[in-house]
Amino acid sequence: MEYRRFGRLGWQVSEVGYGMWGIAGGEGGWSGADDATGQEALEESIRGGCNFFDTAWIYGRGHSEELLGQLLEKHAGEQLYVATKIPPKDRKWPSTRNSRLADVFPEDHILEYTRKSLEGLGTESIDLLQFHVWEDGWADDRSWQDPIRRLKDEGVVKGVGISVNRWEPTNVLKTLDTGLVDSVQVIYNIFDQAPEDELFAACQERDIAVIARVPFDEGTLTGTLTHETTWPEDDWRSSYFVPENLHASVDHADRLKEAVPADMTMPELALRFILQHPAVSTVIPGMRSIRHVAANLGVSGAEPLSAELYAELRRHRWDRTPTAWSQ
């Protein structure tokens, strides 16, 4: 495993981290999860050198944090970094320009869910506390700034991050100037290259870490989806991959398959593309089995993609705008 500096916080984090939504199950999650398999995958990730784990209270309504807490207890004394997220009080993903901070992240809500996360994780502090949605219009509002400053001053929170809304990588730039944000979590992959336009440079200039999420475009960039793929009604993907999105996503993936080298899988190519950018501190694929862990962590330390292949992948950029189903 190779490690990268996590911005001004100075942590050395595994360049392939662990996205923990998929193993949580429960309402609004991914179907097919079971705790035994998830715990085996988490243990395997530590054996493979992974030390950065990204979760959120909303993943299984606290269950993902509890699974991580059990892992932390087993590996007490090891340097494992924990990142979690405060859910929006109005339970709306994403927020919109009309969303009021008082309805989404009031001070008492920030403090309440920080406490809930501490209880679930079984820790006295949180390495990285992130806001799970964001509007840059909230940047100068002291109602989020004051409690965050207090949590940091008290040592309850070591770092603060923003998880920006899908396909809105610039909806945080003003907030970065507050000096309170240590990391930005953003969708970045072969299709979603827009963070390169402004966000990455802004983070590099301020020494702010970048967490690349959704490396496989919710499964499209695994190359396994077809126009006929379906999911159970209670699986989040059934509401995301509506026909409009599923068909377009499969078509884009099918075109990309022609560029995948014979000695490489599409998921490997997807991860290597992301890690090629120097602004990325870590990428957090979801991993629900030991097989996924072995494949994804095995990408770390690979040689950079050739200039020709990298240029070809850049031609697969797919700019999209938020819709009713994009969440």
C-alpha positions in Angstrom: 0.0 0.0 0.0 1.2 3.5 -0.9 0.4 6.4 1.4 -0.3 10.1 0.7 -0.3 13.2 2.8 -3.8 14.2 3.8 -3.5 18.0 3.2 -2.5 20.3 6.0 -3.6 17.8 8.6 -0.5 15.9 7.7 -1.8 12.4 8.1 -0.3 9.7 6.0 -3.4 7.9 4.6 -3.7 4.9 2.4 -4.2 6.1 -1.2 -7.0 3.5 -1.4 -9.4 4.0 1.5 -12.6 2.2 2.4 -16.0 3.6 1.5 -18.4 2.0 4.1 -21.9 2.8 2.7 -22.3 -0.5 0.9 -21.7 -2.8 3.9 -24.2 -1.0 6.1 -27.4 -2.2 4.6 -30.7 -0.9 6.0 -33.1 1.7 4.8 -31.9 3.8 1.8 -28.8 1.6 1.3 -27.5 -1.2 -0.9 -29.1 -4.6 -0.7 -27.2 -7.8 -0.2 -25.1 -6.6 2.7 -24.4 -8.9 5.7 -22.3 -8.1 8.8 -20.2 -11.2 8.7 -19.0 -10.6 5.1 -18.6 -6.9 5.8 -16.4 -7.5 8.9 -14.3 -10.0 7.0 -13.7 -7.4 4.2 -12.8 -4.7 6.8 -10.3 -7.0 8.4 -8.8 -7.9 5.0 -8.4 -4.2 4.2 -6.3 -3.6 7.3 -4.1 -6.6 6.4 -3.7 -4.9 3.0 -2.6 -1.7 4.5 -5.8 0.4 4.4 -5.9 2.9 7.2 -8.6 5.4 6.0 -12.3 4.5 6.6 -15.1 6.8 5.4 -18.6 6.3 6.9 -21.6 8.3 7.9 -24.4 8.1 10.4 -27.0 7.7 7.7 -25.4 4.5 6.4 -27.6 2.0 8.1 -28.8 4.7 10.5 -25.6 4.4 12.6 -24.9 0.7 11.8 -21.9 1.5 9.6 -20.3 3.5 12.4 -21.0 0.6 14.8 -19.2 -1.8 12.4 -16.3 0.5 12.2 -16.3 0.9 16.0 -16.0 -2.8 16.4 -13.0 -2.8 14.0 -11.3 0.0 15.9 -11.7 -1.9 19.2 -10.0 -4.9 17.7 -7.2 -2.9 16.4 -6.7 -0.5 19.3 -3.3 1.1 19.1 -3.1 1.0 15.3 -3.2 4.2 13.4 -6.6 4.1 11.6 -8.2 7.3 10.4 -12.0 7.7 10.8 -14.1 10.0 8.7 -17.8 10.3 9.2 -20.6 12.7 8.2 -23.4 14.7 9.8 -26.7 14.0 8.0 -28.8 16.9 6.9 -31.6 17.5 9.4 -34.2 17.7 6.7 -33.0 14.4 5.3 -32.7 15.8 1.7 -29.9 14.7 -0.6 -28.7 16.9 -2.2 -29.4 20.3 -0.7 -30.5 23.0 -3.1 -29.9 26.7 -3.5 -33.2 27.2 -1.6 -32.1 25.1 1.3 -31.8 27.1 4.6 -28.8 26.3 6.8 -31.2 26.5 9.8 -33.2 23.6 8.3 -30.2 21.5 7.3 -27.3 22.0 9.8 -28.5 24.0 12.8 -26.0 24.2 15.7 -27.9 21.7 18.0 -28.1 19.2 15.1 -24.4 19.4 14.5 -23.7 18.8 18.1 -26.3 16.0 18.5 -25.0 14.0 15.5 -21.4 14.5 16.5 -22.4 12.9 19.9 -24.3 10.1 18.1 -21.2 9.3 15.9 -18.9 9.2 18.9 -21.2 6.8 20.6 -21.5 4.5 17.6 -17.8 4.6 16.9 -16.9 4.1 20.6 -14.2 6.8 20.4 -13.5 10.0 22.3 -12.8 12.0 19.2 -13.5 11.9 15.4 -10.6 12.4 13.0 -12.7 13.9 10.2 -16.2 15.2 10.7 -17.9 16.0 7.4 -21.1 17.8 6.3 -23.0 15.3 4.1 -24.4 18.0 1.8 -23.4 21.6 1.2 -24.3 25.0 -0.2 -21.6 27.6 -0.7 -24.1 30.3 0.2 -23.7 29.1 3.8 -20.0 29.8 3.9 -20.0 32.9 6.1 -22.8 31.8 8.4 -21.5 31.6 12.0 -24.2 29.1 13.0 -22.1 26.3 11.5 -18.7 27.9 12.0 -19.0 28.5 15.8 -19.9 24.9 16.8 -17.2 23.5 14.5 -14.6 25.8 16.0 -15.7 24.7 19.5 -15.5 21.0 18.6 -12.0 21.5 17.2 -10.8 23.6 20.1 -12.1 20.9 22.5 -10.3 18.2 20.6 -13.6 16.3 19.9 -13.0 16.8 16.2 -9.5 16.9 14.6 -10.5 17.9 11.1 -13.5 19.1 9.2 -14.6 18.2 5.7 -17.3 19.0 3.2 -18.9 16.3 1.1 -20.0 18.2 -2.0 -23.2 17.4 -3.8 -23.2 15.2 -6.9 -22.0 17.0 -10.0 -21.5 20.3 -8.1 -17.7 20.4 -7.5 -17.6 24.2 -7.4 -20.3 24.5 -4.8 -17.7 24.8 -2.0 -15.1 27.2 -3.3 -16.1 30.2 -1.1 -16.3 28.0 1.9 -12.7 26.9 1.4 -11.7 30.5 2.1 -13.1 30.3 5.7 -10.0 28.4 6.7 -12.2 25.9 8.6 -12.3 23.2 5.9 -9.5 20.5 5.9 -10.9 18.2 3.2 -13.3 18.1 0.4 -15.0 14.8 -0.7 -16.1 14.9 -4.3 -17.2 12.5 -7.0 -14.3 12.1 -9.4 -13.8 9.3 -11.9 -13.3 8.7 -15.7 -16.7 10.2 -16.4 -16.8 12.9 -13.8 -13.7 14.9 -14.5 -15.2 18.4 -13.7 -13.4 18.7 -10.3 -10.2 19.2 -12.3 -11.5 22.5 -13.7 -11.4 24.6 -10.5 -11.8 22.5 -7.3 -8.5 20.6 -7.4 -6.4 23.7 -7.9 -8.2 25.5 -5.1 -7.5 22.6 -2.8 -3.9 22.4 -3.7 -3.4 26.1 -3.2 -4.8 25.9 0.3 -3.3 22.5 1.2 -6.8 20.9 1.6 -7.1 17.2 1.2 -9.2 15.6 -1.6 -11.2 12.4 -1.0 -12.4 11.0 -4.4 -15.7 9.1 -4.0 -17.8 7.1 -6.4 -14.8 5.9 -8.4 -17.0 3.3 -10.3 -19.9 5.7 -11.0 -22.1 3.7 -8.7 -21.2 0.5 -10.6 -21.2 1.7 -14.2 -17.4 1.7 -14.3 -17.2 -1.9 -13.3 -18.4 -2.8 -16.8 -21.0 -5.2 -15.4 -24.3 -3.3 -15.9 -26.5 -3.9 -18.9 -29.7 -2.2 -20.1 -31.7 -4.9 -18.4 -30.0 -4.7 -14.9 -32.5 -4.3 -12.1 -32.2 -4.0 -8.3 -34.7 -4.7 -5.5 -37.1 -1.8 -4.8 -35.5 -1.1 -1.4 -32.0 -0.8 -3.0 -30.8 2.8 -3.5 -29.6 2.0 -7.0 -33.2 1.3 -8.1 -34.0 4.9 -7.6 -30.7 6.2 -9.1 -30.5 4.0 -12.2 -33.9 5.1 -13.6 -34.1 4.2 -17.3 -32.9 7.6 -18.4 -29.7 7.1 -16.4 -29.2 3.4 -16.7 -29.3 3.4 -20.5 -27.0 6.4 -20.9 -24.6 5.0 -18.3 -24.4 1.6 -20.0 -23.8 3.2 -23.4 -20.9 5.3 -22.0 -19.4 2.3 -20.3 -19.7 0.2 -23.4 -17.7 2.8 -25.4 -15.1 2.9 -22.7 -14.6 -0.9 -22.8 -12.8 -0.4 -26.1 -10.1 1.5 -24.3 -9.5 -1.0 -21.5 -6.1 -2.7 -22.0 -6.2 -6.5 -22.3 -4.2 -7.0 -19.1 -6.4 -4.7 -17.0 -10.0 -4.7 -15.7 -12.2 -1.7 -16.0 -12.4 -1.2 -12.2 -8.5 -1.3 -12.0 -8.4 1.3 -14.9 -10.9 3.5 -13.1 -8.9 3.6 -9.9 -5.6 4.1 -11.6 -7.1 7.1 -13.5 -8.1 8.7 -10.3 -4.9 8.1 -8.5 -2.9 9.6 -11.4 -4.1 13.1 -10.3 -1.7 14.6 -7.6 -4.5 16.5 -5.9 -6.2 13.2 -4.8 -5.3 12.2 -1.2 -7.3 9.0 -1.2 -10.0 7.2 -3.2 -12.7 5.4 -1.3 -14.3 2.5 -3.3 -17.1 0.6 -1.6 -15.9 -2.9 -0.8 -18.4 -5.5 0.3 -16.3 -8.7 0.1 -12.7 -9.9 0.5 -12.5 -10.2 -3.3 -13.3 -6.5 -3.8 -10.8 -5.6 -1.1 -8.0 -7.6 -2.7 -8.7 -6.2 -6.2 -9.0 -2.5 -5.2 -6.1 -2.4 -2.7 -4.0 -4.2 -5.3 -4.1 -1.2 -7.5 -2.0 0.9 -5.1 1.5 1.6 -6.2 0.8 0.7 -9.9 2.8 2.4 -12.6 1.2 5.6 -14.0 -1.0 5.0 -17.0 0.7 5.8 -20.3 0.3 9.3 -21.7 -1.6 7.8 -24.7 -4.1 5.8 -22.5 -4.6 8.7 -20.1 -5.4 11.0 -23.0 -7.9 8.5 -24.3 -9.6 8.3 -20.9 -9.9 12.0 -20.8 -12.0 11.9 -23.9 -14.6 9.9 -22.0 -15.5 12.9 -19.8 -19.3 13.1 -19.3 -20.6 16.3 -17.8 -23.9 16.0 -16.1 -26.1 18.3 -14.1 -28.2 17.4 -11.0 -31.6 16.0 -11.6 -34.5 14.7 -9.5 -33.0 11.2 -9.5 -29.3 12.0 -9.1 -29.5 12.5 -5.3 
